[in-house]
Amino acid sequence: HDEKRGVQLFETRKNDYEFIRQADEEVKKTYGGGVYGIPLSLKDDNPYRWIAYRRWLNDKYAEMLTRMYKNVKSRGDFKMFSFDPIAFHHPYDFSRAREYCDIVNHQLYPRREGQYTRFGFITKLIVDLSGIEVWPCAHVEEYAASFTPQEVLELVSQIFRNGATGLNYYPDDTVGKRAKVKCLKMEYYGAPDRWQIETALVREITQMNRPRLPQADFAIMYSCDSYGADIAGAIPGEQAEFAYLILGPYVGSWFKFIDDNQIARGTINLDDFKAVYVPYAPYQRREVVEKLVDYVKGGGKLVCADPLAFSFDVHGKDYAGARDELFGKNARHLNDSDARRRRTTALKPSRVKLGKGHVYYFSDNPFEKKLVIRKDYQAFFRDFQKMLGLKTGHDIWRFQFPMDLIKPIGTPSGICLTGNYIHWEGFKPLLINNVAIAGTYTYSIAPDGFADAGGASNVPFSAGDLTNRTKAPTAGNVEFGKSKLDDWVVSYKTTEPFAITFDLAGEYDLKSVELFYSHGGQRPAVTVEGSSDGTVWTTMGSVAQNDESAHDVRDLEIPLSGKPARFLRIGFAGRSQGNLLTLSEIEIWAKQLEAAAN
């Protein structure tokens, strides 16, 4: 967001805002070869301005966060999180993260396509580049899609098989807020099936041993320079993700992501790797290319999947000489349009000997969405890895949390006589265990706060505010003005005792009463009585007064015992405090439908 704001500031305020002019000069001088400064607008298609600006911004952020980190650490033994990048991958300088945080965060947004593993890709990228603990924010809630518990288990397994040591959830009902129709606030209410496995996984990761990760025998280079060339708002290219997918989960090799920042700074030793893959790098700093050339000459193996790799340095200078040396003269004049015309499904990398090592060069990039899921491509890379002397079939790719962490969310036994029970799973309202009867209810004292839309006497279950929950999922959110609060609740200002009498239009073997309510300071004692004729009453259940404040909605189950009854009277005792008592819903449950009505 700040990246965009900086460009907008330069576009609109460069004539009257001294700071943004100074920033532009600094970008040009330090990162843009004296030529390329801040992009002229968010639509600026000059890649060299975007590269220079983003490198400057990364360094400024790292410097600022490092000052913050040192300040926080000087005050006590606190753990500090990184900033929280939005989902997808970004050319941020994560390899400096240990300078300014203890734990790296990053949002994870799934692809919603089962054959791809974006959670795993982003996690491993950040784990490898940062070299410290990573606790990503896993969007498994009602956000990108409505995932089943089994899918949640797999997505979180991806995080831990790729080296994360913790995670964050974002359990807000984002979809409901966007739709402005349903909004249950969070997973706990709308997706108890998913909430169960989410919380079970949290408990599991606090107790389990960390997965044992293999030793990487090759590297995949992530080019921050090249991905930094994208116009603002463009989704970053996916070549690095699909290199991860086919070489990792599909082939079973174990590698380490490195980036060009580490190579340029000399904080990574390329000689630690038998091979280095380059999935995408049309723009690259000269010192990085020179170190890759030295690596090959010293005996390394460079696998270049990008036919346009190292076409230009970050200041727009042609790399023809370096490309000749690395890839051979046949690759020298290949440009973007040529690459697109020549794109085939053939896998025939050329091999160039350079010093003691070799370069393998693909004229068509194999790391593309439609190709990596092909069995013949996977078979090729399995053999290719073995030819390079790299191991395949590592067990880590089979790591998964046990399926028995998923527990079924049971449905209640019995029948809801008021017909207003909703069972939620995956933010879907399921109308089960309900029966439609010609029941009514009557207030001894009419609500003097929010009144009941159905009246005060003989209110049909189909019309009353205490029994209208099944209409709520399609009614629209109160907070968006689609409905009013008094459409759904009744409330009492009076502190006098009152009762609500239900006529069930037949005798039932009753099981329980469920009250949904809130109160500002005191919930009165509640007594439930049953009767066959509405004259002689027998106590069937009760609960004592509760003085705990409950501004949020609470539910209260009152078990019932006794003979079958047609009438049920729910009595609320008087209150000593003048707080507002709000009733939102009442359910009456019978034990069996078969044994229910005469």
HUHUMO-V483814 format. One record per run of one state. SS is the DSSP state (A for helix, B for strand, O for the rest). FROM is the first residue (numbers start at 1). LEN is the number of residues. If there is no record, write none. Layout:
SS,FROM,LEN  SS,FROM,LEN
This chain:
O,1,1  A,2,12  O,14,4  A,18,13  O,31,16  A,47,27  O,74,7  B,81,5  O,86,8  A,94,6  O,100,3  B,103,6  O,109,9  A,118,13  O,131,2  B,133,6  O,139,3  B,142,1  O,143,2  B,145,1  O,146,3  A,149,13  O,162,4  B,166,4  O,170,2  B,172,1  O,173,1  A,174,6  O,180,6  B,186,1  A,187,4  O,191,1  A,192,16  O,208,10  B,218,5  O,223,1  A,224,4  O,228,11  A,239,12  O,251,4  B,255,5  A,260,6  O,266,4  A,270,3  O,273,2  B,275,4  O,279,4  B,283,1  O,284,2  A,286,12  O,298,3  B,301,4  O,305,7  B,312,1  O,313,5  B,318,1  O,319,1  A,320,8  O,328,1  A,329,3  O,332,4  A,336,7  O,343,7  B,350,5  O,355,2  B,357,5  O,362,7  A,369,4  O,373,2  A,375,13  O,388,7  A,395,4  O,399,4  A,403,3  O,406,9  B,415,2  O,417,6  B,423,3  O,426,2  B,428,3  O,431,3  B,434,1  O,435,5  B,440,4  O,444,15  B,459,2  O,461,4  A,465,3  O,468,1  A,469,6  O,475,3  A,478,3  O,481,4  A,485,3  O,488,2  B,490,3  O,493,5  B,498,11  O,509,1  B,510,10  O,520,3  B,523,1  O,524,2  B,526,6  O,532,6  B,538,6  O,544,2  B,546,1  O,547,3  B,550,10  O,560,5  B,565,8  O,573,8  B,581,10  O,591,8
